[in-house]
Amino acid sequence: MNELWRFASHRKVMELNELDPELRECVRDGDGVADHYGGRTPFTFVDQRGDEILLLERLADGRVEAGTAYNMTCGYGTGILGDDIRHLASGFTGFLDRATTTNDEFHSVERHHLVSRVKRLIASHTDTRETDWELTFTSTGSEAMDLALQLVLLDGFHLASGVDARRERDVVIACHGAWHGWVLGTNQMLDRRQFTDGLPRLANGQVVFMQYGNLDDLQAVFSAYRGRIRAAVVEGILGDGGVVRASHAWWEMLFGLCAKENVRLIDDEVLTGFRTGAMLALPRGRAPDCVTLGKALGFGLFPISAVAWRRPPLSLRAGVGVRTFNARPFQASVVDACLEHVEHHALFARSAELGERAIRELMEIARRYPSVFKAVRGQGLLIGIELADSLARQGRRIRDELLRNGVLTEIESGIFSRKLPRSARVNETLRLTPPLTVSESSLADAIQRIATYASRLAEQSNSHGLATMADNA
């Protein structure tokens, strides 16, 4: 492995047969997982040291190029402790030795510790009491959001009589460009045909979409469907729609309208939780009816998500929400230890400070190269760099080229809905979700590499433009 790292530092190109047999097979044929993306990348990730990953790219001629890149994604934003997880790993063996394999029908001290910590963090952020909240765990963020939907849809329904006291409330409000998961329930809240067409819709309800962060649209939707709105589902920051923040005024109006109209509010923090400089991305002191957490809650080690709801108004019907893996004692011990590490090392405050600095520097890069980047948005260490209009749908190409230049990012889909005015649409967006422990030097170097790449791309664009003008002269 040391030899591969040495090759990577020089961007060495080698023959495929120079690799170890197992690695050679993976680079040549892929890892066997089905292609969810309409074409998987030519990159294979081999190792990680600190904030850098070792990668191999299979070239068009069949040879292989070794390289390194700063990991500014930590696996869809999950691995928020980065390399610090190694400092905790020695304790995991003890957790495994002691942990029972009981389900959540039986109590465990390990789960009690985790539930207490998560409730405390949520209560502190929302200015509520820990006792105001109920909490359960699921595996994936999709499951968490599906359970949150069940909570608000079953609110007011009496099983014995079959009567729904809120039956006239048949509308759920969601946002254009939002992402709430893959399962059929959450699929109802997506407004992109490639994910929804051909799948059944709920027969007894309607999903109405509004523009995230737009005060006029928020007011108009609540006015148009007054008396019919059962729930509103929003993200702490609009993620896949381009890392879009909403103003405090928008949040204030949203909470005010929900309270006035007796609408249940779900705050989806699956992507945003833990990484925006605080426990949650929504403004402090605001208490939604339901909060979902995921991704970072598993620290990149395993899938675990959480659903927290306030009582009243919400309650869980017996049997609903039972999961095979509901924070088993081993999982609970690991997650609790990792959260303790986050708190002990003040990583929320650190991510807020680093993020503010990074966003400011990236904004300056976007200002210098408007032919490459249109805007920079974010909070804490959830950062989006929107591509320029000329590159609006070239996110995958840009992501791969940037990876070759030493920075791993991810792509957000943006918002291209024709139901919205052009001014409200968002181009594909590079997403940076580095670990909360990323070193200042790694982050600074990654930003410099982004600047260098943007400069080169802008120069190519200008050269192409001049050549086109000459051809037309």
Contacts in CASP RR format, 6 or more apart in sequence:
PFRMAT RR
TARGET T0000
AUTHOR 0000-0000-0000
METHOD contacts of the structure
MODEL  1
MNELWRFASHRKVMELNELDPELRECVRDGDGVADHYGGRTPFTFVDQRG
DEILLLERLADGRVEAGTAYNMTCGYGTGILGDDIRHLASGFTGFLDRAT
TTNDEFHSVERHHLVSRVKRLIASHTDTRETDWELTFTSTGSEAMDLALQ
LVLLDGFHLASGVDARRERDVVIACHGAWHGWVLGTNQMLDRRQFTDGLP
RLANGQVVFMQYGNLDDLQAVFSAYRGRIRAAVVEGILGDGGVVRASHAW
WEMLFGLCAKENVRLIDDEVLTGFRTGAMLALPRGRAPDCVTLGKALGFG
LFPISAVAWRRPPLSLRAGVGVRTFNARPFQASVVDACLEHVEHHALFAR
SAELGERAIRELMEIARRYPSVFKAVRGQGLLIGIELADSLARQGRRIRD
ELLRNGVLTEIESGIFSRKLPRSARVNETLRLTPPLTVSESSLADAIQRI
ATYASRLAEQSNSHGLATMADNA
1 46 0 8 1.000
1 47 0 8 1.000
1 54 0 8 1.000
4 46 0 8 1.000
4 47 0 8 1.000
4 54 0 8 1.000
4 66 0 8 1.000
5 47 0 8 1.000
5 49 0 8 1.000
5 54 0 8 1.000
5 68 0 8 1.000
7 14 0 8 1.000
7 66 0 8 1.000
7 67 0 8 1.000
8 54 0 8 1.000
8 55 0 8 1.000
8 66 0 8 1.000
8 67 0 8 1.000
8 68 0 8 1.000
9 67 0 8 1.000
9 68 0 8 1.000
11 65 0 8 1.000
11 66 0 8 1.000
11 67 0 8 1.000
12 65 0 8 1.000
12 66 0 8 1.000
13 59 0 8 1.000
13 63 0 8 1.000
13 64 0 8 1.000
13 65 0 8 1.000
13 66 0 8 1.000
14 63 0 8 1.000
14 64 0 8 1.000
14 65 0 8 1.000
14 66 0 8 1.000
15 63 0 8 1.000
15 64 0 8 1.000
16 24 0 8 1.000
16 27 0 8 1.000
16 28 0 8 1.000
16 58 0 8 1.000
16 62 0 8 1.000
16 63 0 8 1.000
16 64 0 8 1.000
17 24 0 8 1.000
18 64 0 8 1.000
19 27 0 8 1.000
19 56 0 8 1.000
19 64 0 8 1.000
23 44 0 8 1.000
23 46 0 8 1.000
23 56 0 8 1.000
26 44 0 8 1.000
27 44 0 8 1.000
27 56 0 8 1.000
27 58 0 8 1.000
27 64 0 8 1.000
28 58 0 8 1.000
30 40 0 8 1.000
30 44 0 8 1.000
31 44 0 8 1.000
41 400 0 8 1.000
42 57 0 8 1.000
42 58 0 8 1.000
42 59 0 8 1.000
43 55 0 8 1.000
43 56 0 8 1.000
43 57 0 8 1.000
43 400 0 8 1.000
43 403 0 8 1.000
44 55 0 8 1.000
44 56 0 8 1.000
44 57 0 8 1.000
44 58 0 8 1.000
45 53 0 8 1.000
45 54 0 8 1.000
45 55 0 8 1.000
46 53 0 8 1.000
46 54 0 8 1.000
46 55 0 8 1.000
46 56 0 8 1.000
47 53 0 8 1.000
47 54 0 8 1.000
48 54 0 8 1.000
48 71 0 8 1.000
48 83 0 8 1.000
49 83 0 8 1.000
50 82 0 8 1.000
50 83 0 8 1.000
50 439 0 8 1.000
50 442 0 8 1.000
51 70 0 8 1.000
51 71 0 8 1.000
51 82 0 8 1.000
51 83 0 8 1.000
51 434 0 8 1.000
51 435 0 8 1.000
51 438 0 8 1.000
51 439 0 8 1.000
51 442 0 8 1.000
52 68 0 8 1.000
52 69 0 8 1.000
52 70 0 8 1.000
52 71 0 8 1.000
52 442 0 8 1.000
53 68 0 8 1.000
53 69 0 8 1.000
53 70 0 8 1.000
53 71 0 8 1.000
53 408 0 8 1.000
54 66 0 8 1.000
54 67 0 8 1.000
54 68 0 8 1.000
55 66 0 8 1.000
55 67 0 8 1.000
55 68 0 8 1.000
55 69 0 8 1.000
55 403 0 8 1.000
56 64 0 8 1.000
56 65 0 8 1.000
56 66 0 8 1.000
56 67 0 8 1.000
57 64 0 8 1.000
57 65 0 8 1.000
57 67 0 8 1.000
57 404 0 8 1.000
58 64 0 8 1.000
59 65 0 8 1.000
67 406 0 8 1.000
68 406 0 8 1.000
69 403 0 8 1.000
69 406 0 8 1.000
69 407 0 8 1.000
69 408 0 8 1.000
70 406 0 8 1.000
70 407 0 8 1.000
70 408 0 8 1.000
70 434 0 8 1.000
70 442 0 8 1.000
70 443 0 8 1.000
70 445 0 8 1.000
70 446 0 8 1.000
70 449 0 8 1.000
71 408 0 8 1.000
71 434 0 8 1.000
71 435 0 8 1.000
72 407 0 8 1.000
72 408 0 8 1.000
72 409 0 8 1.000
72 432 0 8 1.000
72 433 0 8 1.000
72 434 0 8 1.000
72 438 0 8 1.000
72 446 0 8 1.000
73 408 0 8 1.000
73 409 0 8 1.000
73 410 0 8 1.000
73 431 0 8 1.000
73 432 0 8 1.000
73 433 0 8 1.000
73 434 0 8 1.000
74 80 0 8 1.000
74 82 0 8 1.000
74 300 0 8 1.000
74 433 0 8 1.000
74 434 0 8 1.000
74 435 0 8 1.000
75 300 0 8 1.000
75 433 0 8 1.000
76 295 0 8 1.000
76 410 0 8 1.000
76 433 0 8 1.000
77 271 0 8 1.000
77 275 0 8 1.000
77 295 0 8 1.000
77 296 0 8 1.000
77 433 0 8 1.000
78 295 0 8 1.000
78 296 0 8 1.000
78 298 0 8 1.000
78 299 0 8 1.000
78 300 0 8 1.000
79 85 0 8 1.000
79 296 0 8 1.000
79 298 0 8 1.000
79 299 0 8 1.000
79 300 0 8 1.000
79 301 0 8 1.000
79 435 0 8 1.000
80 274 0 8 1.000
80 275 0 8 1.000
80 296 0 8 1.000
80 299 0 8 1.000
80 342 0 8 1.000
80 347 0 8 1.000
80 435 0 8 1.000
80 436 0 8 1.000
80 437 0 8 1.000
81 88 0 8 1.000
81 299 0 8 1.000
81 338 0 8 1.000
81 341 0 8 1.000
81 342 0 8 1.000
81 435 0 8 1.000
81 436 0 8 1.000
81 437 0 8 1.000
82 435 0 8 1.000
82 437 0 8 1.000
82 438 0 8 1.000
83 435 0 8 1.000
83 437 0 8 1.000
84 341 0 8 1.000
84 435 0 8 1.000
84 437 0 8 1.000
85 299 0 8 1.000
85 301 0 8 1.000
85 338 0 8 1.000
87 341 0 8 1.000
88 337 0 8 1.000
88 338 0 8 1.000
88 341 0 8 1.000
91 337 0 8 1.000
92 333 0 8 1.000
92 334 0 8 1.000
92 337 0 8 1.000
95 110 0 8 1.000
95 329 0 8 1.000
95 330 0 8 1.000
95 333 0 8 1.000
95 334 0 8 1.000
95 337 0 8 1.000
96 330 0 8 1.000
98 329 0 8 1.000
98 333 0 8 1.000
99 110 0 8 1.000
99 328 0 8 1.000
99 329 0 8 1.000
99 330 0 8 1.000
99 333 0 8 1.000
100 108 0 8 1.000
100 329 0 8 1.000
101 328 0 8 1.000
101 329 0 8 1.000
102 108 0 8 1.000
102 328 0 8 1.000
102 329 0 8 1.000
103 324 0 8 1.000
103 326 0 8 1.000
103 328 0 8 1.000
104 111 0 8 1.000
104 136 0 8 1.000
104 137 0 8 1.000
104 322 0 8 1.000
104 323 0 8 1.000
104 326 0 8 1.000
104 327 0 8 1.000
108 329 0 8 1.000
108 332 0 8 1.000
109 329 0 8 1.000
110 329 0 8 1.000
110 330 0 8 1.000
110 332 0 8 1.000
110 333 0 8 1.000
110 336 0 8 1.000
111 327 0 8 1.000
111 329 0 8 1.000
111 332 0 8 1.000
113 332 0 8 1.000
113 333 0 8 1.000
113 336 0 8 1.000
114 327 0 8 1.000
114 332 0 8 1.000
114 333 0 8 1.000
114 335 0 8 1.000
114 336 0 8 1.000
114 339 0 8 1.000
115 135 0 8 1.000
115 327 0 8 1.000
116 130 0 8 1.000
117 336 0 8 1.000
117 339 0 8 1.000
117 340 0 8 1.000
118 135 0 8 1.000
118 293 0 8 1.000
118 306 0 8 1.000
118 308 0 8 1.000
118 339 0 8 1.000
119 130 0 8 1.000
119 133 0 8 1.000
119 135 0 8 1.000
119 308 0 8 1.000
120 130 0 8 1.000
121 279 0 8 1.000
121 339 0 8 1.000
122 128 0 8 1.000
122 133 0 8 1.000
122 279 0 8 1.000
122 280 0 8 1.000
122 291 0 8 1.000
122 308 0 8 1.000
123 129 0 8 1.000
123 130 0 8 1.000
123 132 0 8 1.000
123 133 0 8 1.000
124 279 0 8 1.000
125 278 0 8 1.000
125 279 0 8 1.000
125 280 0 8 1.000
125 284 0 8 1.000
125 285 0 8 1.000
126 280 0 8 1.000
126 284 0 8 1.000
126 285 0 8 1.000
126 286 0 8 1.000
126 287 0 8 1.000
126 288 0 8 1.000
127 284 0 8 1.000
127 285 0 8 1.000
127 287 0 8 1.000
128 287 0 8 1.000
128 310 0 8 1.000
132 287 0 8 1.000
132 310 0 8 1.000
132 311 0 8 1.000
133 308 0 8 1.000
133 309 0 8 1.000
133 310 0 8 1.000
133 311 0 8 1.000
134 308 0 8 1.000
134 309 0 8 1.000
134 310 0 8 1.000
134 311 0 8 1.000
134 314 0 8 1.000
134 315 0 8 1.000
134 316 0 8 1.000
135 306 0 8 1.000
135 307 0 8 1.000
135 308 0 8 1.000
135 309 0 8 1.000
136 147 0 8 1.000
136 306 0 8 1.000
136 307 0 8 1.000
136 316 0 8 1.000
136 321 0 8 1.000
136 323 0 8 1.000
136 326 0 8 1.000
137 304 0 8 1.000
137 305 0 8 1.000
137 306 0 8 1.000
137 307 0 8 1.000
137 323 0 8 1.000
137 325 0 8 1.000
137 326 0 8 1.000
137 327 0 8 1.000
138 144 0 8 1.000
138 147 0 8 1.000
138 304 0 8 1.000
138 305 0 8 1.000
138 306 0 8 1.000
138 307 0 8 1.000
138 321 0 8 1.000
138 323 0 8 1.000
138 326 0 8 1.000
139 303 0 8 1.000
139 304 0 8 1.000
139 305 0 8 1.000
139 323 0 8 1.000
139 325 0 8 1.000
140 294 0 8 1.000
140 303 0 8 1.000
140 305 0 8 1.000
141 181 0 8 1.000
141 270 0 8 1.000
141 292 0 8 1.000
141 294 0 8 1.000
141 295 0 8 1.000
141 303 0 8 1.000
141 305 0 8 1.000
142 180 0 8 1.000
142 181 0 8 1.000
142 182 0 8 1.000
142 183 0 8 1.000
142 186 0 8 1.000
143 183 0 8 1.000
143 305 0 8 1.000
143 323 0 8 1.000
144 270 0 8 1.000
144 292 0 8 1.000
144 293 0 8 1.000
144 294 0 8 1.000
144 305 0 8 1.000
144 306 0 8 1.000
144 307 0 8 1.000
145 180 0 8 1.000
145 181 0 8 1.000
145 183 0 8 1.000
145 186 0 8 1.000
145 233 0 8 1.000
145 266 0 8 1.000
145 268 0 8 1.000
145 270 0 8 1.000
145 292 0 8 1.000
146 183 0 8 1.000
146 185 0 8 1.000
146 186 0 8 1.000
147 307 0 8 1.000
147 320 0 8 1.000
147 321 0 8 1.000
148 233 0 8 1.000
148 266 0 8 1.000
148 268 0 8 1.000
148 290 0 8 1.000
148 292 0 8 1.000
148 307 0 8 1.000
148 309 0 8 1.000
149 172 0 8 1.000
149 185 0 8 1.000
149 186 0 8 1.000
149 231 0 8 1.000
149 233 0 8 1.000
149 266 0 8 1.000
150 320 0 8 1.000
150 321 0 8 1.000
151 264 0 8 1.000
151 290 0 8 1.000
151 307 0 8 1.000
151 309 0 8 1.000
151 314 0 8 1.000
151 316 0 8 1.000
152 172 0 8 1.000
152 230 0 8 1.000
152 231 0 8 1.000
152 264 0 8 1.000
152 266 0 8 1.000
152 289 0 8 1.000
152 290 0 8 1.000
152 314 0 8 1.000
153 230 0 8 1.000
153 231 0 8 1.000
154 317 0 8 1.000
154 320 0 8 1.000
155 166 0 8 1.000
155 230 0 8 1.000
155 264 0 8 1.000
155 313 0 8 1.000
155 314 0 8 1.000
155 315 0 8 1.000
156 164 0 8 1.000
156 165 0 8 1.000
156 166 0 8 1.000
157 163 0 8 1.000
157 164 0 8 1.000
157 165 0 8 1.000
157 166 0 8 1.000
158 164 0 8 1.000
158 165 0 8 1.000
159 317 0 8 1.000
166 230 0 8 1.000
168 227 0 8 1.000
168 228 0 8 1.000
169 227 0 8 1.000
169 228 0 8 1.000
169 229 0 8 1.000
169 230 0 8 1.000
170 204 0 8 1.000
170 205 0 8 1.000
170 206 0 8 1.000
170 228 0 8 1.000
170 230 0 8 1.000
171 205 0 8 1.000
171 206 0 8 1.000
171 207 0 8 1.000
171 208 0 8 1.000
171 225 0 8 1.000
171 228 0 8 1.000
171 229 0 8 1.000
171 230 0 8 1.000
172 188 0 8 1.000
172 189 0 8 1.000
172 205 0 8 1.000
172 206 0 8 1.000
172 207 0 8 1.000
172 208 0 8 1.000
172 229 0 8 1.000
172 230 0 8 1.000
172 231 0 8 1.000
172 232 0 8 1.000
172 233 0 8 1.000
173 207 0 8 1.000
173 208 0 8 1.000
173 209 0 8 1.000
173 210 0 8 1.000
173 221 0 8 1.000
173 222 0 8 1.000
173 225 0 8 1.000
173 229 0 8 1.000
173 231 0 8 1.000
173 232 0 8 1.000
173 233 0 8 1.000
173 263 0 8 1.000
174 180 0 8 1.000
174 189 0 8 1.000
174 190 0 8 1.000
174 191 0 8 1.000
174 207 0 8 1.000
174 208 0 8 1.000
174 209 0 8 1.000
174 210 0 8 1.000
174 232 0 8 1.000
174 233 0 8 1.000
174 234 0 8 1.000
175 209 0 8 1.000
175 210 0 8 1.000
175 211 0 8 1.000
175 212 0 8 1.000
175 233 0 8 1.000
175 234 0 8 1.000
175 235 0 8 1.000
175 238 0 8 1.000
176 191 0 8 1.000
176 209 0 8 1.000
176 210 0 8 1.000
176 211 0 8 1.000
176 212 0 8 1.000
176 241 0 8 1.000
176 415 0 8 1.000
176 417 0 8 1.000
176 419 0 8 1.000
176 420 0 8 1.000
176 424 0 8 1.000
177 190 0 8 1.000
177 191 0 8 1.000
177 192 0 8 1.000
177 212 0 8 1.000
177 238 0 8 1.000
177 240 0 8 1.000
177 241 0 8 1.000
177 413 0 8 1.000
177 414 0 8 1.000
177 415 0 8 1.000
177 417 0 8 1.000
178 189 0 8 1.000
178 190 0 8 1.000
178 191 0 8 1.000
178 212 0 8 1.000
178 233 0 8 1.000
178 234 0 8 1.000
178 235 0 8 1.000
178 238 0 8 1.000
178 239 0 8 1.000
178 240 0 8 1.000
178 241 0 8 1.000
178 268 0 8 1.000
179 190 0 8 1.000
179 235 0 8 1.000
179 239 0 8 1.000
179 240 0 8 1.000
179 241 0 8 1.000
179 271 0 8 1.000
180 186 0 8 1.000
180 189 0 8 1.000
180 190 0 8 1.000
180 233 0 8 1.000
180 235 0 8 1.000
180 268 0 8 1.000
180 270 0 8 1.000
181 187 0 8 1.000
181 190 0 8 1.000
184 199 0 8 1.000
184 200 0 8 1.000
185 202 0 8 1.000
187 195 0 8 1.000
187 196 0 8 1.000
187 199 0 8 1.000
188 201 0 8 1.000
188 202 0 8 1.000
188 207 0 8 1.000
189 207 0 8 1.000
189 233 0 8 1.000
190 196 0 8 1.000
191 209 0 8 1.000
191 417 0 8 1.000
191 419 0 8 1.000
192 413 0 8 1.000
192 417 0 8 1.000
208 221 0 8 1.000
208 225 0 8 1.000
209 419 0 8 1.000
210 217 0 8 1.000
210 218 0 8 1.000
210 220 0 8 1.000
210 221 0 8 1.000
211 217 0 8 1.000
211 420 0 8 1.000
211 424 0 8 1.000
212 234 0 8 1.000
212 235 0 8 1.000
212 238 0 8 1.000
212 241 0 8 1.000
212 244 0 8 1.000
212 246 0 8 1.000
213 238 0 8 1.000
213 244 0 8 1.000
213 246 0 8 1.000
213 247 0 8 1.000
213 250 0 8 1.000
214 250 0 8 1.000
214 424 0 8 1.000
215 247 0 8 1.000
215 249 0 8 1.000
215 250 0 8 1.000
215 253 0 8 1.000
218 250 0 8 1.000
218 253 0 8 1.000
218 254 0 8 1.000
218 257 0 8 1.000
219 253 0 8 1.000
219 257 0 8 1.000
222 229 0 8 1.000
222 257 0 8 1.000
222 261 0 8 1.000
226 261 0 8 1.000
227 261 0 8 1.000
229 261 0 8 1.000
229 263 0 8 1.000
230 263 0 8 1.000
230 264 0 8 1.000
231 263 0 8 1.000
231 264 0 8 1.000
231 265 0 8 1.000
231 266 0 8 1.000
232 254 0 8 1.000
232 258 0 8 1.000
232 263 0 8 1.000
232 264 0 8 1.000
232 265 0 8 1.000
232 266 0 8 1.000
233 266 0 8 1.000
233 268 0 8 1.000
234 246 0 8 1.000
234 254 0 8 1.000
234 265 0 8 1.000
234 266 0 8 1.000
234 267 0 8 1.000
234 268 0 8 1.000
235 267 0 8 1.000
235 268 0 8 1.000
235 269 0 8 1.000
235 271 0 8 1.000
235 272 0 8 1.000
235 281 0 8 1.000
236 246 0 8 1.000
236 267 0 8 1.000
236 268 0 8 1.000
236 269 0 8 1.000
236 272 0 8 1.000
236 280 0 8 1.000
236 281 0 8 1.000
236 282 0 8 1.000
237 243 0 8 1.000
237 244 0 8 1.000
237 245 0 8 1.000
237 246 0 8 1.000
237 271 0 8 1.000
237 272 0 8 1.000
237 276 0 8 1.000
237 281 0 8 1.000
237 378 0 8 1.000
237 379 0 8 1.000
237 382 0 8 1.000
238 244 0 8 1.000
238 245 0 8 1.000
238 246 0 8 1.000
239 271 0 8 1.000
239 272 0 8 1.000
239 382 0 8 1.000
239 412 0 8 1.000
239 431 0 8 1.000
240 412 0 8 1.000
240 413 0 8 1.000
240 414 0 8 1.000
241 412 0 8 1.000
241 413 0 8 1.000
241 414 0 8 1.000
241 415 0 8 1.000
241 426 0 8 1.000
241 429 0 8 1.000
242 377 0 8 1.000
242 384 0 8 1.000
242 386 0 8 1.000
242 412 0 8 1.000
242 413 0 8 1.000
242 414 0 8 1.000
242 415 0 8 1.000
242 426 0 8 1.000
242 429 0 8 1.000
242 431 0 8 1.000
243 377 0 8 1.000
243 378 0 8 1.000
243 382 0 8 1.000
243 383 0 8 1.000
243 384 0 8 1.000
243 412 0 8 1.000
243 429 0 8 1.000
243 431 0 8 1.000
244 377 0 8 1.000
244 426 0 8 1.000
245 377 0 8 1.000
245 378 0 8 1.000
245 379 0 8 1.000
248 283 0 8 1.000
251 282 0 8 1.000
251 283 0 8 1.000
251 286 0 8 1.000
254 265 0 8 1.000
255 265 0 8 1.000
255 286 0 8 1.000
255 288 0 8 1.000
257 263 0 8 1.000
258 264 0 8 1.000
258 265 0 8 1.000
264 289 0 8 1.000
264 290 0 8 1.000
264 313 0 8 1.000
264 314 0 8 1.000
265 288 0 8 1.000
265 289 0 8 1.000
265 290 0 8 1.000
266 288 0 8 1.000
266 289 0 8 1.000
266 290 0 8 1.000
266 291 0 8 1.000
266 292 0 8 1.000
267 280 0 8 1.000
267 282 0 8 1.000
267 288 0 8 1.000
267 290 0 8 1.000
267 291 0 8 1.000
267 292 0 8 1.000
268 292 0 8 1.000
269 280 0 8 1.000
269 281 0 8 1.000
269 282 0 8 1.000
269 291 0 8 1.000
269 292 0 8 1.000
269 293 0 8 1.000
269 294 0 8 1.000
270 292 0 8 1.000
270 293 0 8 1.000
270 294 0 8 1.000
270 295 0 8 1.000
270 305 0 8 1.000
271 295 0 8 1.000
271 382 0 8 1.000
272 280 0 8 1.000
272 281 0 8 1.000
272 379 0 8 1.000
272 382 0 8 1.000
273 279 0 8 1.000
273 280 0 8 1.000
273 281 0 8 1.000
273 293 0 8 1.000
273 294 0 8 1.000
273 295 0 8 1.000
273 296 0 8 1.000
274 293 0 8 1.000
274 296 0 8 1.000
274 297 0 8 1.000
274 342 0 8 1.000
274 348 0 8 1.000
274 436 0 8 1.000
275 296 0 8 1.000
275 351 0 8 1.000
275 380 0 8 1.000
275 381 0 8 1.000
275 382 0 8 1.000
275 433 0 8 1.000
275 436 0 8 1.000
276 351 0 8 1.000
276 352 0 8 1.000
276 378 0 8 1.000
276 379 0 8 1.000
276 380 0 8 1.000
276 381 0 8 1.000
276 382 0 8 1.000
277 348 0 8 1.000
277 349 0 8 1.000
277 351 0 8 1.000
277 352 0 8 1.000
277 379 0 8 1.000
277 380 0 8 1.000
277 381 0 8 1.000
278 284 0 8 1.000
278 348 0 8 1.000
278 352 0 8 1.000
279 348 0 8 1.000
280 291 0 8 1.000
281 379 0 8 1.000
281 382 0 8 1.000
282 288 0 8 1.000
287 310 0 8 1.000
288 310 0 8 1.000
289 309 0 8 1.000
289 310 0 8 1.000
289 313 0 8 1.000
289 314 0 8 1.000
290 307 0 8 1.000
290 308 0 8 1.000
290 309 0 8 1.000
290 310 0 8 1.000
290 314 0 8 1.000
291 307 0 8 1.000
291 308 0 8 1.000
291 309 0 8 1.000
292 305 0 8 1.000
292 306 0 8 1.000
292 307 0 8 1.000
292 308 0 8 1.000
293 305 0 8 1.000
293 306 0 8 1.000
293 307 0 8 1.000
293 308 0 8 1.000
294 304 0 8 1.000
294 305 0 8 1.000
294 306 0 8 1.000
295 305 0 8 1.000
297 304 0 8 1.000
297 305 0 8 1.000
297 306 0 8 1.000
297 335 0 8 1.000
298 304 0 8 1.000
298 335 0 8 1.000
298 338 0 8 1.000
299 334 0 8 1.000
299 335 0 8 1.000
299 338 0 8 1.000
301 334 0 8 1.000
302 331 0 8 1.000
304 325 0 8 1.000
304 327 0 8 1.000
304 331 0 8 1.000
304 335 0 8 1.000
306 327 0 8 1.000
309 316 0 8 1.000
325 331 0 8 1.000
327 335 0 8 1.000
341 347 0 8 1.000
342 348 0 8 1.000
342 436 0 8 1.000
345 437 0 8 1.000
347 436 0 8 1.000
347 437 0 8 1.000
348 436 0 8 1.000
350 436 0 8 1.000
351 380 0 8 1.000
351 381 0 8 1.000
351 436 0 8 1.000
352 380 0 8 1.000
354 380 0 8 1.000
354 381 0 8 1.000
354 438 0 8 1.000
354 440 0 8 1.000
354 443 0 8 1.000
355 378 0 8 1.000
355 379 0 8 1.000
355 380 0 8 1.000
355 381 0 8 1.000
355 383 0 8 1.000
356 380 0 8 1.000
358 381 0 8 1.000
358 383 0 8 1.000
358 432 0 8 1.000
358 443 0 8 1.000
358 447 0 8 1.000
359 376 0 8 1.000
359 377 0 8 1.000
359 378 0 8 1.000
359 380 0 8 1.000
359 383 0 8 1.000
361 447 0 8 1.000
362 373 0 8 1.000
362 376 0 8 1.000
362 383 0 8 1.000
362 385 0 8 1.000
362 447 0 8 1.000
362 450 0 8 1.000
363 376 0 8 1.000
365 373 0 8 1.000
365 376 0 8 1.000
365 447 0 8 1.000
365 450 0 8 1.000
365 451 0 8 1.000
365 454 0 8 1.000
366 372 0 8 1.000
366 373 0 8 1.000
366 374 0 8 1.000
366 375 0 8 1.000
366 376 0 8 1.000
366 385 0 8 1.000
368 451 0 8 1.000
368 454 0 8 1.000
368 455 0 8 1.000
369 454 0 8 1.000
369 455 0 8 1.000
369 457 0 8 1.000
369 458 0 8 1.000
370 388 0 8 1.000
371 388 0 8 1.000
371 390 0 8 1.000
371 457 0 8 1.000
371 458 0 8 1.000
371 461 0 8 1.000
371 462 0 8 1.000
372 387 0 8 1.000
372 388 0 8 1.000
372 391 0 8 1.000
372 454 0 8 1.000
372 457 0 8 1.000
372 458 0 8 1.000
372 461 0 8 1.000
373 385 0 8 1.000
373 386 0 8 1.000
373 387 0 8 1.000
373 388 0 8 1.000
373 454 0 8 1.000
374 386 0 8 1.000
374 387 0 8 1.000
374 388 0 8 1.000
374 389 0 8 1.000
374 427 0 8 1.000
375 385 0 8 1.000
375 386 0 8 1.000
376 383 0 8 1.000
376 384 0 8 1.000
376 385 0 8 1.000
376 386 0 8 1.000
377 383 0 8 1.000
377 384 0 8 1.000
377 386 0 8 1.000
378 384 0 8 1.000
381 432 0 8 1.000
381 433 0 8 1.000
381 434 0 8 1.000
381 435 0 8 1.000
381 436 0 8 1.000
381 438 0 8 1.000
382 431 0 8 1.000
382 432 0 8 1.000
382 433 0 8 1.000
383 431 0 8 1.000
383 432 0 8 1.000
383 433 0 8 1.000
384 412 0 8 1.000
384 429 0 8 1.000
384 430 0 8 1.000
384 431 0 8 1.000
384 432 0 8 1.000
385 409 0 8 1.000
385 429 0 8 1.000
385 430 0 8 1.000
385 432 0 8 1.000
385 450 0 8 1.000
386 414 0 8 1.000
386 426 0 8 1.000
386 427 0 8 1.000
386 428 0 8 1.000
386 429 0 8 1.000
387 394 0 8 1.000
387 395 0 8 1.000
387 398 0 8 1.000
387 427 0 8 1.000
387 428 0 8 1.000
387 429 0 8 1.000
387 430 0 8 1.000
388 427 0 8 1.000
389 427 0 8 1.000
390 461 0 8 1.000
391 398 0 8 1.000
391 427 0 8 1.000
391 428 0 8 1.000
392 416 0 8 1.000
392 427 0 8 1.000
392 428 0 8 1.000
393 416 0 8 1.000
393 427 0 8 1.000
393 428 0 8 1.000
394 428 0 8 1.000
395 411 0 8 1.000
395 428 0 8 1.000
395 430 0 8 1.000
396 411 0 8 1.000
398 430 0 8 1.000
398 457 0 8 1.000
399 409 0 8 1.000
399 410 0 8 1.000
399 411 0 8 1.000
399 430 0 8 1.000
401 453 0 8 1.000
401 457 0 8 1.000
402 408 0 8 1.000
402 409 0 8 1.000
402 430 0 8 1.000
402 449 0 8 1.000
402 450 0 8 1.000
402 453 0 8 1.000
403 409 0 8 1.000
405 449 0 8 1.000
405 452 0 8 1.000
405 453 0 8 1.000
406 446 0 8 1.000
406 449 0 8 1.000
407 446 0 8 1.000
407 449 0 8 1.000
407 450 0 8 1.000
407 453 0 8 1.000
409 430 0 8 1.000
409 431 0 8 1.000
409 432 0 8 1.000
410 430 0 8 1.000
410 431 0 8 1.000
410 433 0 8 1.000
411 428 0 8 1.000
411 429 0 8 1.000
411 430 0 8 1.000
411 431 0 8 1.000
412 428 0 8 1.000
412 429 0 8 1.000
412 430 0 8 1.000
412 431 0 8 1.000
413 428 0 8 1.000
414 425 0 8 1.000
414 426 0 8 1.000
414 427 0 8 1.000
414 428 0 8 1.000
414 429 0 8 1.000
415 424 0 8 1.000
415 425 0 8 1.000
415 426 0 8 1.000
416 425 0 8 1.000
416 426 0 8 1.000
417 425 0 8 1.000
432 446 0 8 1.000
434 442 0 8 1.000
434 443 0 8 1.000
434 446 0 8 1.000
END
